[in-house]
């Protein structure tokens, strides 16, 4: 008798026909088999990536599933590792700026600024006002471009193709502006230690205003197209909830922590010498009027995928507001505050010491630790990547969710693997 038959008793029919032996299965009472009444399915390991489009790069996530339910999600990284931090110890300070482009290649301008700020802080360099306003204008444009990529690709993750076309149409205008100022469209290396490589071209600010006039009404179209779409809300509201406690336990930053209702933004906090570690202000952001965007929970619990998405949509509008103020305040070109760069020796040697400076990038806090021993190259360089920390919460959020929810959750974190692996 096999294992299946051993679970049942054999009983004769009440009135069997002559010369006929009839047997039928009688299922025993549930209490005799205990918990074996429920049919248990076999768990399965599913590889999501590293070539899956929803992982936004070479990210591999191993999913342990029970049918349609994901019991555990373990991210595997390292497929894009390039020893970027070790390279910093073998090139001059100026020469390392292009390597920062390759970390978060969707927001290269912001990456350049983060490293330059750390070195400038270490060397005690104070930038002219025009140089600071140029950096804010360019980096807020890059923040918009980065969030447009997130908006378009997140629609693809959910199953909506049209937002991708809208987002990349507007992003092309920003890339044209970047090409005007530095000649590149992806890896810019426009900022350098002490300011920028050169001043804004003639008529550049007028072109930026023209773009803002065109772009701001488009945000209403985006919200009508995707943000308030009933199917999109059903796929993202109350999915992948990250509590404020999880945010602090895993040191999450950027739209991920703000989507959970915590107004943590270094552009605003460091104005009073906040958690960035700076004793002064963060560039000229204290002079600007803008709101720190947080999850509103209008269609779900605060901290879900929809909240993280809507924070990025709100931040694009706030970035437009910041850029307009900078254009109104920026000094004209000239001496003093009108300079775009501090003149530094070609053989630049910051004094011996160490510094750690954080900057608010589109995906969260990017920090650089730089140690100098008085030479032309950093003795030690270490980057604190926002996406690396944000990705660490994946196994907590992708637990006991449906398989179809995993792309929505990972997409809402908005990872760029170049910054994760470095």
N, C-alpha and C positions, 0 to 999 in steps of 0.2 A: 504494500500500500504506500503511495507517495505521500508527500507532506500535505498536499491539499486534501486528500481523502482522510488523513488522520485527524483533521479538525472537525469531522462530522461523524454522526452515528448512523449505522445501517439499521433500518426498520422494515419489516415486511408489510405489504399492503394488507388492509383489513380483510378483503375477500379475494384472495388470489385465485386465478383460474387453475383448473386441474393441470397437473404436469408442467406448471409454469412458475418459475421462481422470479418474482418481481421485487426489485429493491429500489428505494428512493431515498434521497438525502433529506435528513431532517436537521435544520440549523439549530444548534443548542441555544439555550438562554444566554443573554449577554453576560450575566454575572459569571458564567463558567469560563469565559475567555478574557474577561477583563477589558483592557484597553485595546486589544487586538481587533475590535470591531471596526475602528476607523482604518481606512485604507491608507497606508503610508507610501508616499512617493519617494523615489530615490533622488538625493541631492545631486546637482550637476554644477560643474565649474565651467563658466562661460568667459572666454577672453573677449573683452571690449577694447579694441586697439591692438597694437599701437598704430595701425593704419585706419582706424575708424574715424569718419569725419566728425562725429560728435565729441571726440576727445580734444579737438582743436590743436592738433600737433601729435607728436609721437609719444603719447601717454597711453600706457597699458593699464587697464583696470580689470582685475580678476574678480568676477562675480560668482558668489556661491548662491545658487538659486534652488528653490523648492517650487517647482512649477513656474508660475508667473511672479512669485515673490522673491525678492532679493534678500537673503539673510545676511550677507556680508559683502563688502566691496573693498578691495585692497588695491590702492594705486601703486604701480611700479614705474619708477622714473629712472633717468640716467641714459636714455637713448640719444640725447642731444648734448651730452657733456663735452665741453671744449676747454676745460682748465682755465677759464677766463680770469679767475682770481690769481692764479699762479703766473699768468702772463703779465699781470700788472707789476709784478716784482722784477720783471726783466725788460721793461721798456720805460722810456721817460714819461713824465706826467702828461705832457701834451700828447704823446703817441698813444696813450691808453684810452683817450676819449672815443676814438672810433670803435673800440671794442665794446663800449657800453651800448652802442647802437644795436649790437647783435644780441643783447640780452632780451629786452622787450622790443622786438623789431616792429611792433605796431605803434609804439610810442617812443621812438628813438630820441626825439628832442628832450623829453622828460628824463630819459636815462642820462643823456649828456649833462643836463643841469644838475642832477643829483650828485654825480661824481665831481663836477667842477665846484659845486658848493662846498663839498667836504674838503677839497684841497685848498680852496680860498679861505675857508675857516681856519685850517691848519696854519696857513701862511699869514693870516691876519690881513687879507686883502679886502678892501671895501670898494664896491663897484659904484660907478656914477649912476645917477637916477635914470638916465636914458638907457643904459645897459640893462638895468633891472626891469624897466618897463618893456624893453624888447623881449627879454626872456619870458615875462609873464604873458605877453601877447602870443608869442610863438607856442609856448607850452599849453596855453588854454586852447589854441587852435588844434594842437595835437591831441588834447584831451577829447575834444569833439570828434576828431577823426577816429580815435581809439574807440570811443563809445558807439560810433556809427558802425564800426566793424562788429562790435558786440551785439548791437541791435539787429543787424542784418543776419549774422550767422546764428543768433539765437532763434530767429524765426525759422531758419532752415532746420535747426535741431527739433523744433516742435512740429514741423511739417508745412510751414508757410514759406513759399519761395519768393513772393512779390516783395516783401520788406528788404530782402537782400539787394534787389535791383535799385530800390529807392535809396538805400543807405550808401551804396557804392557810387551812385550817381553824384550825391552831394560830397562824398569824400574826395572825389576827383578834383573838385574845386579847391579843396584845402591842399591837396598835393600839388596843384598848380601854383598855389601861393608859396609853398615850400620850395618848389623848383625855382621860383623867381628869386628867392632869398639866398639859396645855397647851391642850386643846381642839381639837387638829388630829390628823390621821391620816396625813399624808404630808409636808407641809412644816411643820416644827414651830416653829423659831425659839425654842425653849425656853431654850437657853443664851444668855447674854449676857456681855459683858465684865465680869468680876468675880464671876461665879457663874451663877445662873439667874434667870429673870424673877420667880419666886415659889417658895415652899417646896412640898414634897410635901404633898398633901392628907391629911387625917386618915384613918387606916386604909389608906394606900396600900401600905406595906410588907407588911402582912398579905395584901393582894391579890396582891402579887408572889410571896410564898411559896406562896400557893394555886396560882398559875400554875405555879411550878417543880415542885410536887408532882404536878401533872397532866402537865406536859410531859416530864419526864425519862424516864418509862417509854415515851413515844412514840418516843424515839430507837431503842429496841430494835425497835419495829415498822418504823421506816424502814429499818433495816439488813436486817431479814428481807424487807421488801418489795422493796428495790432494791439495796442495797449488795452483798448476797451472791447476787443473782439471776444465774443462769448466763448468760443472754442479755446482761444488762447488762455483766457482766464481759468477755464475748467482744467487746463493742463498744468497751470502754474500756481494757482491759489491753493493754500494749505498743503503744498508739496515742498519737501525739503526744508522744513522749518529749522532754523538755527536760533536757539535761545540766546539771550544776552550772556548767560553763564558760559555757554560753549564759546562764544566770541572771546571772552576774556581768558578762558582756559587755554585756548589755542592761539591766542595773540592774533586774531583776525583783524584786518584793516580794510580800508577802502569802502567801496559800495557794499561789500559783504557785511561789515559790522554796522554800517549806517542803515542798511536794509533791515537790521534787527532793532532799530530804534535808538542806537547809541550815536550821538552827534560827534564822532571822533574824526576830525579833519585838521591836519597840521597847518593848513593855510590859515585857519582861524585860531587854533589852540596855541601855536607857537608865538602868537602875537604877545602873549604874556609870559613867554619863556616856558611853555608847556612841556608835554611829554617828549617832544622831539630832542630834548637835551640842549637846545640852543639857549643861550643866555640873552640873546637879543631877539629881534623880530625875524620872521621868515620873509625875506625880500621886502616888497612894498605891499603885501597883501593887507596889513593892518589899515592902510589908507583906503582900501576898497570896500564897497558895500555889496555884500552878497550873502546868500543864505546857505547854511549847511544842510544838504538834502538828506532826509531820513525816510525810512519806510513808513507809509501812512496806514497800511492795513485796511484800505478801503474795500478790497474784495476778498480779504482773507486775514489770517493771523499774521501779525507783524513778524517778519523774519523769514517769510517763505520766498519761493522763487520769483513770484510776481513783485514783491517788494524790492528785491535786489535789482530786478530789471527796471522798475520805475525810478529808482534812485538815479540810474545812469541817464534816463530820459530827462529828469529834472536837472541834472548837472550840466547837460548840454545847454539848456536855457540859461543857467547861471554863468556858464563860461562866456556866452555871448554878452551877458551883462558886464562881466569883468573886463572883457576886451574893449568894450565901448568906453568904459571909464579910463582905461589905460591910454587909449587914443586921445582922449580929452586932456589927460594930464602929462603926457610924455613931453619932455623938453625938446626943442629943435636941435638939430645937429650943431656942434660947436665945441668950444672948450668948456672945461668944468663939468657941470652936470649933463652937458650935451654930448659927452663922449660915449662911444659904444664899447670901449675897451680900455682897460688899464694896461699901460705899457710895462711889460715884464721882460727880463733878459731871456734870450734864447736858451741859455743854459740855466734853466729855472731850478733853484734848490730851496725848497721850504726849510725852515729851521727844524731841528730835531724835536720830535714830540709825537703825540698820537691824538686822534680826534675821531669821533663818531657823530655823523650828521644824518638826519632823516629828512626826506622830502616826500610830499604827498603826490604820488603818481596816479594815473588813471585807475590802476588796479590795487592801489593801497600804498602803504608806506614802504619806500625804498631807502634803506640806510647803507651808508658806506663807512667802514672803519678803515682809516688810513694811518699807517705808522711811518714816520720819516726818521732817518738817522743823518740827515743833512746832505744826502746825495741827490743825484738827478733822477733816481728811480725810487718808487716806494719800497720800503723794507718789508711791509706787510700790507695787504689789501684784502678786505672781506666785505662781501655784499650781503645785506639782509633783504631777501626778495619777498615781496608781498605775496606773490602767487604761490611760492613754496609753502608759506605758512597757511594760506587760505586753502590749499589743496589738502592739507593734513587733516581737515575735518571731514573728509569724504567718507571714511568708514563709519563715522558717527551718524551722518545725515542719510547715507544710502543704506540704511538698515530697516528691514521690514517694509520696504516700498515695492511698488510694482516695477517690473523690468522696464517698462516704457517710461517710467519716471526718472531713470538714471540719466539719460541724456539731458533732460530738463534741469536736473540738479547740477550736473557738471557744467552745463552751459551757463547757468546763473552765476557760478563762481568766476567765470571768465578767465581761464588760465591761458598763459602763453608759455610754452615749454622752454623757449630760449632763456627765459628768466628763471624758471624752476631749476633747470639743470646747470646752467652757466658753464 
